[in-house]
Amino acid sequence: MDKELIVYGRTYPCPDLVRSQRFLNTKNVSYRMIHIDKDEEAGGVVERYVGHRSVPTIVVARKGDVLPIEEPAPLPKGRSARSFDRGTLITEPSDEALGSFLQRHGLLNG
């Protein structure tokens, strides 16, 4: 299956988004950026999966799609979405969590 990494972000500065983009760029991981402040439907996708419009929300999708290839695992009650790997989606990840997420999906070498 051809996979594509989707990064839901915003057009204005966000420290977590900048850090994740820097990590992806440094590791030469290709991704497609979708700005939730310019695309209402995309904002709704993030809200549906995270509960609010938190960025970056990073999704492994089928090539050409924008939704996760599989339904993300639910967040445990009371658990923050931050850095929680939900299988096909991760929100506001640390570099370590993002690296593990990408390796598991075969999107990061080494």
C-alpha positions in Angstrom: 0.0 0.0 0.0 1.3 3.4 -0.9 1.3 5.6 2.2 1.5 9.3 2.5 2.2 11.4 5.6 -0.3 14.3 6.2 0.5 17.1 8.6 -2.4 19.1 9.7 -1.1 22.5 10.8 -1.8 26.3 10.6 -0.4 29.1 8.5 0.8 31.1 11.6 3.7 30.1 13.8 3.3 27.3 16.3 6.3 25.9 18.2 5.2 22.3 18.0 4.5 22.5 14.3 7.8 24.2 13.6 9.6 21.5 15.6 7.9 18.6 13.8 8.5 20.2 10.4 12.1 20.6 11.2 12.4 17.0 12.3 10.6 15.7 9.1 12.8 18.0 6.9 16.0 17.0 8.6 15.1 13.3 8.2 14.1 13.8 4.6 10.5 12.6 5.2 8.1 13.8 2.6 4.7 15.0 3.8 1.7 17.0 2.6 0.8 20.0 4.7 -2.9 20.9 5.2 -3.7 24.2 6.9 -6.7 23.9 9.2 -7.1 27.7 9.4 -7.7 27.8 5.6 -9.6 24.6 5.2 -12.7 24.2 7.3 -13.1 20.6 6.4 -9.6 19.8 7.5 -10.2 21.6 10.8 -13.2 19.4 11.3 -11.1 16.3 10.7 -8.7 17.3 13.4 -11.5 18.2 15.8 -13.2 14.8 15.1 -10.1 12.8 15.9 -8.5 14.9 18.6 -11.4 16.7 20.2 -10.1 20.2 19.4 -8.0 21.8 16.7 -4.6 20.8 17.9 -1.6 21.0 15.6 0.4 19.4 14.4 -1.8 16.4 14.0 0.1 13.9 11.8 -1.7 11.1 10.0 -0.6 8.2 7.9 -3.0 8.1 4.9 -3.4 6.2 1.7 -1.6 8.1 -1.1 -3.9 10.9 -2.3 -6.2 10.7 0.7 -6.2 12.9 3.9 -7.8 10.5 6.4 -6.0 7.8 8.4 -5.5 4.5 6.6 -7.1 2.9 9.7 -9.3 4.4 12.4 -7.0 5.8 15.1 -7.2 4.2 18.5 -9.4 6.2 20.9 -7.7 8.3 23.5 -8.0 6.8 27.0 -10.3 8.8 29.2 -8.4 11.7 30.8 -5.4 11.2 28.5 -4.0 14.2 26.6 -3.5 13.7 22.9 0.0 15.2 23.1 2.6 12.6 21.9 0.1 9.8 22.2 0.6 7.3 19.3 -2.9 6.3 18.2 -1.8 3.9 15.5 -2.3 6.0 12.4 -2.4 9.4 14.0 -0.2 11.3 16.5 -0.8 14.9 17.8 1.8 17.4 19.0 4.5 14.7 19.1 7.9 15.0 20.7 10.7 14.2 18.2 11.2 10.8 19.9 7.5 9.9 19.6 7.4 11.1 16.0 10.5 9.1 15.1 9.0 5.9 16.6 5.7 6.6 14.8 7.4 7.1 11.4 9.6 4.0 11.8 6.7 1.8 12.7 5.0 2.9 9.4 8.1 2.4 7.4 8.4 6.1 6.7 11.8 6.7 8.4 15.0 4.8 7.9 17.4 4.4 10.8 
